[in-house]
Amino acid sequence: MLQLRDDKPDIAWPGYWPVLTGGVEADETPRTAVLGEIQEEAGGGVAECSNGCGGIFSGSWSSGQSRRA
């Protein structure tokens, strides 16, 4: 998953598309870690799919509009 960084001159790599990263804490599963990182880094969530699609990301971009992918 990529996240477009804000285009602010005072942050590292403004306007670039880095990969989200994170780690697994001792008290969490890999799945819980991934869901937590998406929430923490991208401000979105993942909803379960009943048809085997794996998940749906939902978040808000700088326009304020909610988008799903």
Backbone atoms as SQL, in Angstrom:
CREATE TABLE atoms (id INTEGER PRIMARY KEY, chain TEXT, resi INTEGER, resn TEXT, atom TEXT, x REAL, y REAL, z REAL);
INSERT INTO atoms VALUES
  (1, 'A', 1, 'MET', 'N', 0.842, -1.157, 0.000),
  (2, 'A', 1, 'MET', 'CA', 0.000, 0.000, 0.000),
  (3, 'A', 1, 'MET', 'C', 0.897, 1.233, 0.000),
  (4, 'A', 2, 'LEU', 'N', 0.544, 2.183, -0.829),
  (5, 'A', 2, 'LEU', 'CA', 1.281, 3.442, -0.909),
  (6, 'A', 2, 'LEU', 'C', 0.441, 4.568, -0.324),
  (7, 'A', 3, 'GLN', 'N', 1.124, 5.581, 0.159),
  (8, 'A', 3, 'GLN', 'CA', 0.441, 6.741, 0.713),
  (9, 'A', 3, 'GLN', 'C', 1.117, 7.993, 0.170),
  (10, 'A', 4, 'LEU', 'N', 0.356, 8.879, -0.437),
  (11, 'A', 4, 'LEU', 'CA', 0.894, 10.138, -0.931),
  (12, 'A', 4, 'LEU', 'C', 1.173, 11.060, 0.251),
  (13, 'A', 5, 'ARG', 'N', 2.453, 11.414, 0.418),
  (14, 'A', 5, 'ARG', 'CA', 2.824, 12.311, 1.518),
  (15, 'A', 5, 'ARG', 'C', 2.369, 13.730, 1.209),
  (16, 'A', 6, 'ASP', 'N', 2.091, 14.474, 2.277),
  (17, 'A', 6, 'ASP', 'CA', 1.717, 15.879, 2.116),
  (18, 'A', 6, 'ASP', 'C', 2.813, 16.622, 1.364),
  (19, 'A', 7, 'ASP', 'N', 2.437, 17.647, 0.662),
  (20, 'A', 7, 'ASP', 'CA', 3.408, 18.447, -0.085),
  (21, 'A', 7, 'ASP', 'C', 3.827, 19.653, 0.757),
  (22, 'A', 8, 'LYS', 'N', 4.430, 19.355, 1.919),
  (23, 'A', 8, 'LYS', 'CA', 4.887, 20.393, 2.843),
  (24, 'A', 8, 'LYS', 'C', 6.411, 20.408, 2.837),
  (25, 'A', 9, 'PRO', 'N', 7.023, 21.558, 2.676),
  (26, 'A', 9, 'PRO', 'CA', 8.480, 21.614, 2.576),
  (27, 'A', 9, 'PRO', 'C', 9.212, 21.217, 3.860),
  (28, 'A', 10, 'ASP', 'N', 8.530, 21.211, 5.001),
  (29, 'A', 10, 'ASP', 'CA', 9.195, 20.921, 6.268),
  (30, 'A', 10, 'ASP', 'C', 9.174, 19.436, 6.655),
  (31, 'A', 11, 'ILE', 'N', 8.660, 18.542, 5.774),
  (32, 'A', 11, 'ILE', 'CA', 8.678, 17.109, 6.062),
  (33, 'A', 11, 'ILE', 'C', 9.619, 16.401, 5.080),
  (34, 'A', 12, 'ALA', 'N', 10.046, 15.217, 5.461),
  (35, 'A', 12, 'ALA', 'CA', 10.912, 14.433, 4.581),
  (36, 'A', 12, 'ALA', 'C', 10.121, 13.942, 3.371),
  (37, 'A', 13, 'TRP', 'N', 10.698, 14.050, 2.213),
  (38, 'A', 13, 'TRP', 'CA', 10.121, 13.552, 0.953),
  (39, 'A', 13, 'TRP', 'C', 8.685, 14.032, 0.711),
  (40, 'A', 14, 'PRO', 'N', 8.433, 15.332, 0.736),
  (41, 'A', 14, 'PRO', 'CA', 7.073, 15.823, 0.479),
  (42, 'A', 14, 'PRO', 'C', 6.620, 15.491, -0.941),
  (43, 'A', 15, 'GLY', 'N', 5.353, 15.109, -1.082),
  (44, 'A', 15, 'GLY', 'CA', 4.783, 14.827, -2.390),
  (45, 'A', 15, 'GLY', 'C', 5.161, 13.477, -2.977),
  (46, 'A', 16, 'TYR', 'N', 5.873, 12.641, -2.221),
  (47, 'A', 16, 'TYR', 'CA', 6.265, 11.313, -2.711),
  (48, 'A', 16, 'TYR', 'C', 5.279, 10.245, -2.260),
  (49, 'A', 17, 'TRP', 'N', 5.378, 9.060, -2.883),
  (50, 'A', 17, 'TRP', 'CA', 4.509, 7.916, -2.592),
  (51, 'A', 17, 'TRP', 'C', 5.311, 6.809, -1.888),
  (52, 'A', 18, 'PRO', 'N', 5.497, 6.871, -0.565),
  (53, 'A', 18, 'PRO', 'CA', 6.225, 5.804, 0.122),
  (54, 'A', 18, 'PRO', 'C', 5.310, 4.627, 0.451),
  (55, 'A', 19, 'VAL', 'N', 5.939, 3.502, 0.741),
  (56, 'A', 19, 'VAL', 'CA', 5.224, 2.306, 1.201),
  (57, 'A', 19, 'VAL', 'C', 4.971, 2.465, 2.693),
  (58, 'A', 20, 'LEU', 'N', 3.782, 2.091, 3.159),
  (59, 'A', 20, 'LEU', 'CA', 3.511, 2.106, 4.595),
  (60, 'A', 20, 'LEU', 'C', 4.349, 1.026, 5.263),
  (61, 'A', 21, 'THR', 'N', 4.907, 1.342, 6.402),
  (62, 'A', 21, 'THR', 'CA', 5.723, 0.377, 7.132),
  (63, 'A', 21, 'THR', 'C', 5.310, 0.339, 8.594),
  (64, 'A', 22, 'GLY', 'N', 5.766, -0.678, 9.275),
  (65, 'A', 22, 'GLY', 'CA', 5.481, -0.800, 10.697),
  (66, 'A', 22, 'GLY', 'C', 6.021, -2.109, 11.225),
  (67, 'A', 23, 'GLY', 'N', 5.757, -2.374, 12.468),
  (68, 'A', 23, 'GLY', 'CA', 6.239, -3.596, 13.097),
  (69, 'A', 23, 'GLY', 'C', 5.130, -4.289, 13.862),
  (70, 'A', 24, 'VAL', 'N', 5.410, -5.522, 14.243),
  (71, 'A', 24, 'VAL', 'CA', 4.460, -6.318, 15.020),
  (72, 'A', 24, 'VAL', 'C', 4.909, -6.294, 16.477),
  (73, 'A', 25, 'GLU', 'N', 4.048, -5.808, 17.347),
  (74, 'A', 25, 'GLU', 'CA', 4.352, -5.792, 18.775),
  (75, 'A', 25, 'GLU', 'C', 4.209, -7.208, 19.338),
  (76, 'A', 26, 'ALA', 'N', 4.802, -7.444, 20.492),
  (77, 'A', 26, 'ALA', 'CA', 4.794, -8.783, 21.104),
  (78, 'A', 26, 'ALA', 'C', 3.383, -9.289, 21.416),
  (79, 'A', 27, 'ASP', 'N', 2.462, -8.385, 21.678),
  (80, 'A', 27, 'ASP', 'CA', 1.110, -8.795, 22.083),
  (81, 'A', 27, 'ASP', 'C', 0.082, -8.730, 20.952),
  (82, 'A', 28, 'GLU', 'N', 0.522, -8.647, 19.689),
  (83, 'A', 28, 'GLU', 'CA', -0.439, -8.579, 18.590),
  (84, 'A', 28, 'GLU', 'C', -0.087, -9.570, 17.482),
  (85, 'A', 29, 'THR', 'N', -1.096, -9.907, 16.698),
  (86, 'A', 29, 'THR', 'CA', -0.894, -10.799, 15.557),
  (87, 'A', 29, 'THR', 'C', -0.452, -9.967, 14.362),
  (88, 'A', 30, 'PRO', 'N', 0.131, -10.601, 13.347),
  (89, 'A', 30, 'PRO', 'CA', 0.478, -9.845, 12.138),
  (90, 'A', 30, 'PRO', 'C', -0.731, -9.124, 11.538),
  (91, 'A', 31, 'ARG', 'N', -1.884, -9.795, 11.533),
  (92, 'A', 31, 'ARG', 'CA', -3.101, -9.189, 10.979),
  (93, 'A', 31, 'ARG', 'C', -3.478, -7.926, 11.754),
  (94, 'A', 32, 'THR', 'N', -3.449, -8.019, 13.085),
  (95, 'A', 32, 'THR', 'CA', -3.766, -6.864, 13.924),
  (96, 'A', 32, 'THR', 'C', -2.770, -5.731, 13.685),
  (97, 'A', 33, 'ALA', 'N', -1.504, -6.082, 13.500),
  (98, 'A', 33, 'ALA', 'CA', -0.473, -5.077, 13.231),
  (99, 'A', 33, 'ALA', 'C', -0.740, -4.346, 11.925),
  (100, 'A', 34, 'VAL', 'N', -1.086, -5.085, 10.883),
  (101, 'A', 34, 'VAL', 'CA', -1.371, -4.466, 9.578),
  (102, 'A', 34, 'VAL', 'C', -2.565, -3.523, 9.687),
  (103, 'A', 35, 'LEU', 'N', -3.641, -3.984, 10.311),
  (104, 'A', 35, 'LEU', 'CA', -4.825, -3.138, 10.455),
  (105, 'A', 35, 'LEU', 'C', -4.513, -1.884, 11.274),
  (106, 'A', 36, 'GLY', 'N', -3.703, -2.045, 12.326),
  (107, 'A', 36, 'GLY', 'CA', -3.321, -0.902, 13.149),
  (108, 'A', 36, 'GLY', 'C', -2.466, 0.104, 12.391),
  (109, 'A', 37, 'GLU', 'N', -1.536, -0.388, 11.577),
  (110, 'A', 37, 'GLU', 'CA', -0.682, 0.513, 10.797),
  (111, 'A', 37, 'GLU', 'C', -1.492, 1.285, 9.760),
  (112, 'A', 38, 'ILE', 'N', -2.453, 0.630, 9.129),
  (113, 'A', 38, 'ILE', 'CA', -3.308, 1.326, 8.160),
  (114, 'A', 38, 'ILE', 'C', -4.073, 2.443, 8.853),
  (115, 'A', 39, 'GLN', 'N', -4.608, 2.143, 10.037),
  (116, 'A', 39, 'GLN', 'CA', -5.341, 3.162, 10.789),
  (117, 'A', 39, 'GLN', 'C', -4.406, 4.293, 11.218),
  (118, 'A', 40, 'GLU', 'N', -3.250, 3.937, 11.742),
  (119, 'A', 40, 'GLU', 'CA', -2.311, 4.931, 12.263),
  (120, 'A', 40, 'GLU', 'C', -1.677, 5.794, 11.175),
  (121, 'A', 41, 'GLU', 'N', -1.208, 5.168, 10.125),
  (122, 'A', 41, 'GLU', 'CA', -0.453, 5.886, 9.097),
  (123, 'A', 41, 'GLU', 'C', -1.331, 6.523, 8.027),
  (124, 'A', 42, 'ALA', 'N', -2.426, 5.874, 7.684),
  (125, 'A', 42, 'ALA', 'CA', -3.263, 6.371, 6.587),
  (126, 'A', 42, 'ALA', 'C', -4.605, 6.917, 7.057),
  (127, 'A', 43, 'GLY', 'N', -4.921, 6.733, 8.329),
  (128, 'A', 43, 'GLY', 'CA', -6.177, 7.250, 8.852),
  (129, 'A', 43, 'GLY', 'C', -7.397, 6.547, 8.299),
  (130, 'A', 44, 'GLY', 'N', -7.216, 5.330, 7.836),
  (131, 'A', 44, 'GLY', 'CA', -8.330, 4.585, 7.249),
  (132, 'A', 44, 'GLY', 'C', -8.571, 3.294, 7.973),
  (133, 'A', 45, 'GLY', 'N', -9.477, 2.526, 7.466),
  (134, 'A', 45, 'GLY', 'CA', -9.804, 1.243, 8.046),
  (135, 'A', 45, 'GLY', 'C', -9.991, 0.198, 6.972),
  (136, 'A', 46, 'VAL', 'N', -10.069, -1.032, 7.393),
  (137, 'A', 46, 'VAL', 'CA', -10.285, -2.140, 6.476),
  (138, 'A', 46, 'VAL', 'C', -11.532, -2.877, 6.921),
  (139, 'A', 47, 'ALA', 'N', -12.461, -3.042, 6.004),
  (140, 'A', 47, 'ALA', 'CA', -13.694, -3.778, 6.288),
  (141, 'A', 47, 'ALA', 'C', -13.562, -5.197, 5.754),
  (142, 'A', 48, 'GLU', 'N', -14.139, -6.141, 6.454),
  (143, 'A', 48, 'GLU', 'CA', -14.096, -7.536, 6.014),
  (144, 'A', 48, 'GLU', 'C', -14.960, -7.736, 4.771),
  (145, 'A', 49, 'CYS', 'N', -14.541, -8.644, 3.918),
  (146, 'A', 49, 'CYS', 'CA', -15.308, -9.011, 2.728),
  (147, 'A', 49, 'CYS', 'C', -15.826, -10.435, 2.903),
  (148, 'A', 50, 'SER', 'N', -17.033, -10.669, 2.517),
  (149, 'A', 50, 'SER', 'CA', -17.577, -12.019, 2.601),
  (150, 'A', 50, 'SER', 'C', -17.342, -12.806, 1.315),
  (151, 'A', 51, 'ASN', 'N', -16.888, -12.149, 0.247),
  (152, 'A', 51, 'ASN', 'CA', -16.697, -12.839, -1.035),
  (153, 'A', 51, 'ASN', 'C', -15.233, -13.175, -1.312),
  (154, 'A', 52, 'GLY', 'N', -14.379, -13.100, -0.296),
  (155, 'A', 52, 'GLY', 'CA', -12.986, -13.493, -0.472),
  (156, 'A', 52, 'GLY', 'C', -12.089, -12.433, -1.082),
  (157, 'A', 53, 'CYS', 'N', -12.512, -11.170, -1.122),
  (158, 'A', 53, 'CYS', 'CA', -11.682, -10.136, -1.742),
  (159, 'A', 53, 'CYS', 'C', -10.528, -9.706, -0.844),
  (160, 'A', 54, 'GLY', 'N', -10.536, -10.093, 0.408),
  (161, 'A', 54, 'GLY', 'CA', -9.423, -9.772, 1.297),
  (162, 'A', 54, 'GLY', 'C', -9.664, -8.569, 2.175),
  (163, 'A', 55, 'GLY', 'N', -10.217, -7.533, 1.650),
  (164, 'A', 55, 'GLY', 'CA', -10.486, -6.337, 2.444),
  (165, 'A', 55, 'GLY', 'C', -10.697, -5.127, 1.559),
  (166, 'A', 56, 'ILE', 'N', -11.326, -4.143, 2.105),
  (167, 'A', 56, 'ILE', 'CA', -11.581, -2.901, 1.382),
  (168, 'A', 56, 'ILE', 'C', -10.996, -1.777, 2.209),
  (169, 'A', 57, 'PHE', 'N', -10.108, -0.988, 1.602),
  (170, 'A', 57, 'PHE', 'CA', -9.541, 0.158, 2.295),
  (171, 'A', 57, 'PHE', 'C', -10.483, 1.338, 2.159),
  (172, 'A', 58, 'SER', 'N', -10.656, 2.043, 3.231),
  (173, 'A', 58, 'SER', 'CA', -11.476, 3.243, 3.209),
  (174, 'A', 58, 'SER', 'C', -10.746, 4.329, 3.987),
  (175, 'A', 59, 'GLY', 'N', -10.578, 5.497, 3.396),
  (176, 'A', 59, 'GLY', 'CA', -9.871, 6.569, 4.080),
  (177, 'A', 59, 'GLY', 'C', -10.295, 7.920, 3.556),
  (178, 'A', 60, 'SER', 'N', -9.677, 8.958, 4.068),
  (179, 'A', 60, 'SER', 'CA', -9.991, 10.314, 3.655),
  (180, 'A', 60, 'SER', 'C', -8.730, 10.970, 3.116),
  (181, 'A', 61, 'TRP', 'N', -8.828, 11.599, 1.985),
  (182, 'A', 61, 'TRP', 'CA', -7.701, 12.289, 1.378),
  (183, 'A', 61, 'TRP', 'C', -7.809, 13.770, 1.694),
  (184, 'A', 62, 'SER', 'N', -6.839, 14.549, 1.259),
  (185, 'A', 62, 'SER', 'CA', -6.793, 15.966, 1.611),
  (186, 'A', 62, 'SER', 'C', -8.003, 16.747, 1.121),
  (187, 'A', 63, 'SER', 'N', -8.710, 16.213, 0.129),
  (188, 'A', 63, 'SER', 'CA', -9.899, 16.894, -0.362),
  (189, 'A', 63, 'SER', 'C', -11.039, 16.800, 0.634),
  (190, 'A', 64, 'GLY', 'N', -10.871, 15.900, 1.626),
  (191, 'A', 64, 'GLY', 'CA', -11.925, 15.707, 2.620),
  (192, 'A', 64, 'GLY', 'C', -12.968, 14.697, 2.191),
  (193, 'A', 65, 'GLN', 'N', -12.928, 14.285, 0.930),
  (194, 'A', 65, 'GLN', 'CA', -13.884, 13.300, 0.445),
  (195, 'A', 65, 'GLN', 'C', -13.442, 11.907, 0.860),
  (196, 'A', 66, 'SER', 'N', -14.394, 11.088, 1.278),
  (197, 'A', 66, 'SER', 'CA', -14.080, 9.697, 1.609),
  (198, 'A', 66, 'SER', 'C', -14.056, 8.898, 0.321),
  (199, 'A', 67, 'ARG', 'N', -13.027, 8.054, 0.185),
  (200, 'A', 67, 'ARG', 'CA', -12.889, 7.238, -1.020),
  (201, 'A', 67, 'ARG', 'C', -12.641, 5.798, -0.625),
  (202, 'A', 68, 'ARG', 'N', -13.069, 4.886, -1.471),
  (203, 'A', 68, 'ARG', 'CA', -12.853, 3.464, -1.233),
  (204, 'A', 68, 'ARG', 'C', -12.096, 2.874, -2.408),
  (205, 'A', 69, 'ALA', 'N', -11.223, 1.942, -2.126),
  (206, 'A', 69, 'ALA', 'CA', -10.461, 1.295, -3.171),
  (207, 'A', 69, 'ALA', 'C', -10.444, -0.194, -2.953);
